[in-house]
Amino acid sequence: MIPDIITSTANPRIKAAAALRERRERDSRRQFLIDGAREIGRALAGGIEFVEAYVCTPLCRSEDAEAAVDALGVVGEPT
């Protein structure tokens, strides 16, 4: 999948993801956040279904981060 570029924390998708920090929101939406390359890799290996993934490609320098991005199917930044 080719990602969208999100440049504002006022973006509704970012606000919806940030709301998942609250237990009440996680319980009502039956979703949760997974943060960190190693944890994302483990979730993918465990068959967790991802709804959305937010990636800051300049920060993806470790082998775990590169593997997680590859496994998520992110092919590059849009032009």
N, C-alpha and C positions, 0 to 999 in steps of 0.2 A: 504494500500500500504506500502511496506517496502521501506524506504528511502535510497538514495545513500548518502554516506558521501562525502562532499566537503570540502577540506582542504586548498584551495588556492583561493585568490581573483583573480587570473589569469584565473580561470575556465571560459570558454565561457558563461556558463549559468549564472554565477554571473555577468559577464560583461554586458550581455544582460539585466538582471534585473536592474542593477545599471543605465543603460542608460535610463531607464524609469523615472529617476529623472528629465529629460529634457522634457519640454512640447512638443517640436517638435517630439521627439521620441514617446511620448504617443499618440500624434495625428496621427502619421504615422502608428503605429502598432495597434492603437485602443485598447490599454491596459493601465493599471495603476497599481501602487503599493498600497497595503493596509498594513499598519504597525501597529501592536499592537493587543493584544489578544481580547480586547473588540470590536475593529473595525472589526476584522476578524469574530468574532461571529455575529456581526450585518450584515455583508455582506452575510454570509452563511444563516442567517435567512431571508434575503431579496432576496435570490435566485441568488446571483452573482455566475457566473461560474468561478472557479479557474483554471488557466492554470498550475501554479506551486506554491508550497509553500515551503519556506525555514524556518526550525525550528531549533533552538538551544535548544535542550532538557534540558540541565542543567539550562537554564534560565527560563524554564516553571514551575514556582513554584506556581503561583496564581491559584485560581479556574477558572478565566476567561481563562488563558493560557491552563490549562489542558482541559477545555471544548472545546476550539478552536482546539487543537491538536486532541482530540477524534472525533470532528465533521469532521475534514479534513480526517480522516481515517488513520492516521499514526499509525502503530501498534508497532513500536519499531525500534531500531537501527539495521542495518544489522550486521551479525556476520562475 
